[in-house]
Amino acid sequence: MSFRKVNIIILVLAVALFLLVLHRNFLGLSSLLRNEASDSGIVGLQPIDFIPNAPRHAVGGSHEEIPVVIAASEDRLGGAIAAINSIQHNTRSNVIFYIVTLNDTVDHLRSWLNSGSLKNINYKIVNFDAKLLEGKVKEDPDQGESVKPLTFARFYLPILVPSAKKAIYMDDDVIVQGDILALYNTPLKPGHAAAFSEDCDSASTKVVIRGAGNQYNYIGYLDYKKERIRKLSMKASTCSFNPGVFVANLTEWKRQNITNQLEKWMKLNVEEGLYSRTLAGSITTPPLLIVFYQQHSTIDPMWNVRHLGSSAGKRYSPQFVKAAKLLHWNGHFKPWGRTASYIDVWEKWYIPDPTGKFSLIRRHVEISNMN
């Protein structure tokens, strides 16, 4: 009788131990699913992959998450760091940065982000596979520089930020001085998948870049001699917009298959050469102009005060620069380069590279004056 009791006790203990282990495993799985919820559905989605183990720091409260997508190439990494730093320090909102880069830049980027004042930002590093662009872009010897894959990351926002309904995209050559929440709250009209800053209405309009054609309307970006462009019945005088900063309604973007539409025009350009030979701006602008023709909302012009990189001279008053919500150094003269305008404004947000791989290029005179 006592032997049977011992067996029963052992059996009960074994069952209890099994249930305890099962319960702990279930809790662990639940925790894992909660932590990785925003990555669900990304498996098998090529060529975009999330780099694992990115920090996921809560930024307090129950604020809505604001996804900000920014590309970070190795040769311009300092720009992305400064942009991220300026955004983070000028908002109390729950911002998560989706930093798009190439495989060989991941380690360098991580070491920079994990140092100094950026340690506590909420971010994910996203690897962009350049194979995605095969058959959609071609090298143009007239442009003088090779095609940079990361410049097309903005076309793939629903894949980069799969769980978000809305997101902000911005180039790496910007500094944000306002609260990013205000930009995120830009109202988009029904049926509009994105909001841009129009060139004709911008606070930085009427900028002439020699040899670059007309930078304010469609004819500066598209070849109206081509029949396929003429068949679209788009007015050549239509005001263009700048795609370096925009707010996207990703639900509407997916509903309209915007990415597929953009890829279609990229392929047609490779086959037929539809872009203007005196392209006024980025190679990413023409397909966006076609797809979003009379189908986009607008952002406050002060959220894209641009052309700071079009020359080395200062074109705006100090008061205006201070009032701008976002400063954009689009053009050849970048603030981390040898010659640029408003360097002091940009350097306020720059964090030196702890690895020493990236360094600012400055004229000897400027360096001497700083010592």
LODRENMI-177528 format. One record per residue (C-alpha): residue in three letters; z, x, y. Coordinates in steps of 0.2 Angstrom, whole numbers, plus 2048, in hexadecimal, padded with zeros to 3 digits. Each point is the difference from the previous one (the first is absolute). Example, Ala and Ser with C-alpha at 12.3 -4.5 7.8 and 13.67 -1.06 7.14 Angstrom:
2
[r ALA; [827; 83E; 7EA]]
[r SER; [7FD; 806; 811]]
end
This chain:
371
[r MET; [800; 800; 800]]
[r SER; [805; 80E; 80C]]
[r PHE; [7EF; 809; 7FB]]
[r ARG; [7F6; 7F1; 805]]
[r LYS; [80A; 7FE; 811]]
[r VAL; [7FB; 812; 804]]
[r ASN; [7EE; 7FD; 7FC]]
[r ILE; [800; 7F1; 80C]]
[r ILE; [809; 80A; 80E]]
[r ILE; [7F3; 80E; 7FE]]
[r LEU; [7F2; 7F3; 800]]
[r VAL; [807; 7F8; 810]]
[r LEU; [802; 810; 809]]
[r ALA; [7EE; 806; 7FB]]
[r VAL; [7F9; 7EF; 807]]
[r ALA; [80A; 802; 810]]
[r LEU; [7FA; 812; 802]]
[r PHE; [7EE; 7FB; 7FD]]
[r LEU; [802; 7F2; 80D]]
[r LEU; [808; 80C; 80D]]
[r VAL; [7F1; 80C; 7FE]]
[r LEU; [7F4; 7F2; 801]]
[r HIS; [808; 7FA; 810]]
[r ARG; [800; 811; 808]]
[r ASN; [7EE; 803; 7FC]]
[r PHE; [7FB; 7EF; 807]]
[r LEU; [809; 804; 810]]
[r GLY; [7F8; 811; 801]]
[r LEU; [7EF; 7F7; 7FD]]
[r SER; [804; 7F3; 80E]]
[r SER; [804; 80E; 80C]]
[r LEU; [7F0; 809; 7FC]]
[r LEU; [7F6; 7F1; 803]]
[r ARG; [808; 7FC; 810]]
[r ASN; [7FD; 812; 806]]
[r GLU; [7EE; 800; 7FB]]
[r ALA; [7FC; 7EE; 805]]
[r SER; [7F4; 805; 80E]]
[r ASP; [7F6; 80B; 7F4]]
[r SER; [7FC; 7F2; 7F3]]
[r GLY; [7EE; 7FE; 7FC]]
[r ILE; [7FB; 812; 806]]
[r VAL; [7FF; 806; 7EE]]
[r GLY; [7EE; 802; 7FB]]
[r LEU; [7FA; 7FD; 812]]
[r GLN; [7F5; 810; 803]]
[r PRO; [7FD; 80A; 80A]]
[r ILE; [811; 7FD; 809]]
[r ASP; [810; 806; 7F8]]
[r PHE; [812; 7FF; 807]]
[r ILE; [809; 811; 7FF]]
[r PRO; [810; 7FC; 7F7]]
[r ASN; [812; 803; 806]]
[r ALA; [7FD; 7FE; 812]]
[r PRO; [810; 7FC; 809]]
[r ARG; [803; 7ED; 803]]
[r HIS; [80E; 800; 80E]]
[r ALA; [806; 7F0; 806]]
[r VAL; [800; 7FF; 813]]
[r GLY; [80E; 7F3; 802]]
[r GLY; [7FF; 7EE; 802]]
[r SER; [7F4; 7F3; 7F8]]
[r HIS; [7F2; 804; 80C]]
[r GLU; [7EE; 7FD; 7FA]]
[r GLU; [7F8; 80F; 7F9]]
[r ILE; [7F2; 807; 80C]]
[r PRO; [7F3; 80A; 7F6]]
[r VAL; [7F8; 80E; 80A]]
[r VAL; [7F1; 809; 7F8]]
[r ILE; [7FC; 811; 807]]
[r ALA; [7F4; 80E; 7F9]]
[r ALA; [807; 812; 7FE]]
[r SER; [7F3; 80D; 7FD]]
[r GLU; [806; 812; 7FE]]
[r ASP; [7F8; 807; 810]]
[r ARG; [807; 7F2; 80A]]
[r LEU; [811; 7FE; 7F8]]
[r GLY; [80A; 804; 810]]
[r GLY; [7F8; 7F1; 808]]
[r ALA; [805; 7F4; 7F3]]
[r ILE; [812; 807; 800]]
[r ALA; [801; 7FD; 813]]
[r ALA; [7F9; 7EF; 7FF]]
[r ILE; [80C; 7FB; 7F3]]
[r ASN; [80F; 807; 809]]
[r SER; [7FB; 7F7; 810]]
[r ILE; [7FF; 7EF; 7F7]]
[r GLN; [811; 803; 7F7]]
[r HIS; [809; 804; 810]]
[r ASN; [7FA; 7F2; 80A]]
[r THR; [804; 7F2; 7F5]]
[r ARG; [80F; 7F8; 7F7]]
[r SER; [7F4; 7F6; 7F4]]
[r ASN; [7FE; 803; 7ED]]
[r VAL; [7F1; 80B; 800]]
[r ILE; [7F8; 807; 7F0]]
[r PHE; [7F3; 80D; 802]]
[r TYR; [7F2; 801; 7F4]]
[r ILE; [7FA; 812; 803]]
[r VAL; [7EE; 802; 7F8]]
[r THR; [7FB; 812; 7FB]]
[r LEU; [7F7; 80A; 7F3]]
[r ASN; [808; 808; 7F1]]
[r ASP; [801; 812; 807]]
[r THR; [80A; 7FA; 80F]]
[r VAL; [80E; 7F6; 7F7]]
[r ASP; [80C; 80E; 7FE]]
[r HIS; [7FE; 807; 812]]
[r LEU; [802; 7EF; 807]]
[r ARG; [810; 7FC; 7F5]]
[r SER; [809; 810; 806]]
[r TRP; [7FC; 7FC; 812]]
[r LEU; [806; 7EE; 7FE]]
[r ASN; [810; 805; 7F8]]
[r SER; [805; 80C; 80E]]
[r GLY; [809; 7FC; 810]]
[r SER; [800; 7EF; 808]]
[r LEU; [7F3; 7F8; 7F4]]
[r LYS; [80C; 801; 7F1]]
[r ASN; [805; 7EE; 801]]
[r ILE; [7EF; 7F8; 803]]
[r ASN; [7F9; 7F3; 7F4]]
[r TYR; [7F0; 806; 7F9]]
[r LYS; [7F4; 801; 7F2]]
[r ILE; [7F2; 80D; 7FD]]
[r VAL; [7F0; 7F9; 7FA]]
[r ASN; [7F3; 80B; 7F8]]
[r PHE; [7EE; 7FC; 806]]
[r ASP; [7F2; 805; 7F3]]
[r ALA; [7F1; 805; 809]]
[r LYS; [7F5; 7FB; 7F2]]
[r LEU; [802; 7EE; 806]]
[r LEU; [7F3; 805; 80E]]
[r GLU; [7F2; 806; 7F4]]
[r GLY; [7F0; 7F8; 805]]
[r LYS; [808; 7F9; 810]]
[r VAL; [7FF; 80E; 80C]]
[r LYS; [7F5; 80F; 803]]
[r GLU; [801; 810; 809]]
[r ASP; [7F7; 800; 811]]
[r PRO; [7FA; 811; 806]]
[r ASP; [7FF; 7F9; 812]]
[r GLN; [812; 7FB; 800]]
[r GLY; [805; 813; 7FF]]
[r GLU; [80F; 7FD; 7F4]]
[r SER; [803; 7FA; 7EE]]
[r VAL; [805; 7EE; 7FC]]
[r LYS; [813; 7FF; 7FE]]
[r PRO; [805; 7F4; 7F2]]
[r LEU; [810; 7FB; 808]]
[r THR; [7F8; 7F8; 80F]]
[r PHE; [7FA; 7F2; 7F4]]
[r ALA; [812; 7FC; 7FA]]
[r ARG; [801; 7F2; 80D]]
[r PHE; [7F2; 7F6; 7F6]]
[r TYR; [80C; 7FF; 7F1]]
[r LEU; [810; 7F9; 807]]
[r PRO; [803; 7F2; 7F3]]
[r ILE; [7FF; 80D; 7F2]]
[r LEU; [80B; 80C; 80A]]
[r VAL; [80D; 7F3; 804]]
[r PRO; [7FE; 7F4; 7F2]]
[r SER; [80F; 7F5; 802]]
[r ALA; [7FF; 7FE; 813]]
[r LYS; [7F9; 7F1; 80A]]
[r LYS; [7FE; 809; 810]]
[r ALA; [7FF; 813; 805]]
[r ILE; [7FD; 80C; 80E]]
[r TYR; [7F3; 80E; 7FF]]
[r MET; [800; 80E; 80C]]
[r ASP; [7F8; 811; 801]]
[r ASP; [80A; 810; 800]]
[r ASP; [7FC; 805; 812]]
[r VAL; [80B; 7F4; 808]]
[r ILE; [812; 7FF; 807]]
[r VAL; [809; 7EF; 800]]
[r GLN; [80B; 7FD; 80F]]
[r GLY; [804; 7EE; 7FE]]
[r ASP; [808; 7F6; 7F2]]
[r ILE; [7F4; 7FE; 7F2]]
[r LEU; [807; 7EF; 7FC]]
[r ALA; [7F7; 7FA; 810]]
[r LEU; [7EF; 806; 7F9]]
[r TYR; [804; 7F9; 7EF]]
[r ASN; [803; 7EF; 808]]
[r THR; [7EF; 7FF; 808]]
[r PRO; [7F9; 7EF; 7FD]]
[r LEU; [7F0; 7FF; 7F5]]
[r LYS; [7F5; 7F0; 802]]
[r PRO; [7FD; 7F6; 7F0]]
[r GLY; [7F2; 808; 7F6]]
[r HIS; [802; 811; 808]]
[r ALA; [804; 80E; 7F4]]
[r ALA; [804; 80D; 80E]]
[r ALA; [804; 803; 812]]
[r PHE; [7F9; 80F; 80A]]
[r SER; [800; 806; 811]]
[r GLU; [7EF; 7FD; 808]]
[r ASP; [7F8; 80E; 80A]]
[r CYS; [7FA; 7F5; 80F]]
[r ASP; [811; 7F9; 803]]
[r SER; [80B; 80F; 7FC]]
[r ALA; [80A; 809; 80D]]
[r SER; [7F7; 810; 7FC]]
[r THR; [7EE; 7F9; 802]]
[r LYS; [7F1; 807; 808]]
[r VAL; [801; 811; 7F8]]
[r VAL; [7F0; 80A; 800]]
[r ILE; [7FD; 80D; 7F2]]
[r ARG; [7F1; 80A; 803]]
[r GLY; [7F3; 7FE; 7F2]]
[r ALA; [80A; 7F3; 7F7]]
[r GLY; [7F6; 7F1; 806]]
[r ASN; [808; 7F0; 806]]
[r GLN; [812; 7FF; 7F9]]
[r TYR; [804; 7EE; 806]]
[r ASN; [7F4; 7F5; 7F6]]
[r TYR; [7F7; 7FE; 7F0]]
[r ILE; [7F0; 80A; 804]]
[r GLY; [80B; 810; 801]]
[r TYR; [804; 7FF; 7EE]]
[r LEU; [7F1; 7F7; 7F7]]
[r ASP; [7ED; 803; 800]]
[r TYR; [7F8; 7F1; 807]]
[r LYS; [7EF; 806; 7FB]]
[r LYS; [804; 7FC; 7EE]]
[r GLU; [7FB; 7EF; 7FA]]
[r ARG; [810; 7FD; 7F5]]
[r ILE; [80A; 802; 810]]
[r ARG; [7F5; 7F5; 80B]]
[r LYS; [801; 7F3; 7F2]]
[r LEU; [813; 7FE; 803]]
[r SER; [7FC; 7F9; 811]]
[r MET; [80F; 80A; 808]]
[r LYS; [7FE; 802; 812]]
[r ALA; [7FE; 813; 804]]
[r SER; [80A; 7FE; 810]]
[r THR; [80F; 7F9; 7F6]]
[r CYS; [810; 809; 804]]
[r SER; [805; 80C; 7F3]]
[r PHE; [812; 803; 7FA]]
[r ASN; [80B; 80F; 7FB]]
[r PRO; [805; 801; 7ED]]
[r GLY; [80D; 80D; 803]]
[r VAL; [80E; 7F4; 802]]
[r PHE; [7FF; 7EE; 7F9]]
[r VAL; [80B; 7F2; 7F8]]
[r ALA; [7F9; 7F8; 7F0]]
[r ASN; [803; 7EF; 7F8]]
[r LEU; [7FF; 807; 7EE]]
[r THR; [800; 7EE; 7F9]]
[r GLU; [7F1; 7FC; 80A]]
[r TRP; [7F8; 811; 7FD]]
[r LYS; [801; 7FD; 7ED]]
[r ARG; [7F9; 7EE; 802]]
[r GLN; [7F1; 806; 809]]
[r ASN; [7FD; 80F; 7F5]]
[r ILE; [800; 80B; 80F]]
[r THR; [801; 811; 7F6]]
[r ASN; [7F1; 7FB; 7F6]]
[r GLN; [7F6; 7FB; 810]]
[r LEU; [804; 811; 808]]
[r GLU; [7FA; 809; 7F0]]
[r LYS; [7F0; 7F6; 800]]
[r TRP; [7FC; 806; 811]]
[r MET; [805; 812; 7FC]]
[r LYS; [7F4; 800; 7F2]]
[r LEU; [7F2; 7F8; 80A]]
[r ASN; [802; 80E; 80D]]
[r VAL; [7FE; 80D; 7F3]]
[r GLU; [7F0; 7F8; 7FB]]
[r GLU; [7F9; 7FB; 811]]
[r GLY; [809; 80A; 80D]]
[r LEU; [807; 7F1; 80A]]
[r TYR; [80C; 809; 80C]]
[r SER; [7FB; 806; 811]]
[r ARG; [7FA; 812; 800]]
[r THR; [80A; 803; 810]]
[r LEU; [810; 7F8; 7F8]]
[r ALA; [80C; 7FD; 80D]]
[r GLY; [810; 801; 7F5]]
[r SER; [807; 801; 7EF]]
[r ILE; [7F4; 7FE; 7F1]]
[r THR; [80C; 7F2; 7FA]]
[r THR; [7FC; 7F5; 810]]
[r PRO; [7EE; 7FA; 7FC]]
[r PRO; [804; 7F6; 7F0]]
[r LEU; [810; 7F9; 808]]
[r LEU; [7F6; 7FA; 80F]]
[r ILE; [7F4; 7F7; 7F4]]
[r VAL; [80D; 7F8; 7F5]]
[r PHE; [80B; 7FB; 80E]]
[r TYR; [7F3; 7FA; 80C]]
[r GLN; [807; 7F2; 80B]]
[r GLN; [80D; 7FE; 7F2]]
[r HIS; [80F; 80A; 806]]
[r SER; [80F; 7FD; 80B]]
[r THR; [806; 80D; 80E]]
[r ILE; [810; 80A; 802]]
[r ASP; [808; 804; 811]]
[r PRO; [7F6; 80E; 808]]
[r MET; [810; 80A; 803]]
[r TRP; [802; 801; 7EE]]
[r ASN; [7F0; 80C; 7FF]]
[r VAL; [7FF; 80A; 810]]
[r ARG; [7F2; 80C; 7FA]]
[r HIS; [7F4; 80D; 804]]
[r LEU; [80E; 80D; 803]]
[r GLY; [7F6; 80C; 7F5]]
[r SER; [7EF; 7FD; 809]]
[r SER; [804; 80E; 80C]]
[r ALA; [80D; 80E; 804]]
[r GLY; [803; 7F8; 811]]
[r LYS; [80D; 7F3; 804]]
[r ARG; [7F8; 7EF; 804]]
[r TYR; [80F; 7F5; 802]]
[r SER; [80F; 800; 80B]]
[r PRO; [811; 805; 7F9]]
[r GLN; [806; 7EF; 804]]
[r PHE; [7F2; 7F8; 7F6]]
[r VAL; [803; 80C; 7F1]]
[r LYS; [812; 7FC; 800]]
[r ALA; [7FD; 7ED; 800]]
[r ALA; [7F4; 801; 7F1]]
[r LYS; [806; 7F9; 7F0]]
[r LEU; [7F5; 80B; 7F6]]
[r LEU; [7F6; 810; 805]]
[r HIS; [7F0; 805; 7F6]]
[r TRP; [7F8; 811; 801]]
[r ASN; [7F0; 7FB; 7F9]]
[r GLY; [7F2; 80C; 804]]
[r HIS; [7FE; 813; 7FC]]
[r PHE; [810; 806; 80A]]
[r LYS; [80F; 7FD; 7F5]]
[r PRO; [811; 803; 806]]
[r TRP; [804; 80D; 7F2]]
[r GLY; [7F0; 809; 805]]
[r ARG; [7FD; 80E; 80D]]
[r THR; [7FB; 7F5; 80E]]
[r ALA; [806; 7EE; 803]]
[r SER; [807; 7F4; 80D]]
[r TYR; [812; 7FA; 800]]
[r ILE; [806; 80D; 7F4]]
[r ASP; [812; 7FE; 806]]
[r VAL; [800; 7EE; 7FC]]
[r TRP; [7FA; 803; 7EE]]
[r GLU; [80B; 80F; 7FD]]
[r LYS; [810; 7F6; 803]]
[r TRP; [7FD; 7F8; 7EF]]
[r TYR; [7F9; 80E; 7F6]]
[r ILE; [80B; 808; 7F3]]
[r PRO; [7FC; 812; 7FB]]
[r ASP; [7FA; 803; 7EE]]
[r PRO; [80F; 807; 7F6]]
[r THR; [7F3; 808; 7F4]]
[r GLY; [7F7; 809; 80F]]
[r LYS; [7EF; 7FB; 7F9]]
[r PHE; [7FC; 7F5; 80F]]
[r SER; [802; 807; 812]]
[r LEU; [7FB; 7FA; 811]]
[r ILE; [7F1; 809; 808]]
[r ARG; [804; 805; 812]]
[r ARG; [7F8; 80A; 80D]]
[r HIS; [809; 811; 804]]
[r VAL; [803; 7FB; 812]]
[r GLU; [809; 7F0; 7FA]]
[r ILE; [80B; 80A; 7F4]]
[r SER; [804; 80D; 80D]]
[r ASN; [806; 7F3; 80C]]
[r MET; [80B; 7F8; 7F3]]
[r ASN; [809; 811; 7FD]]
end
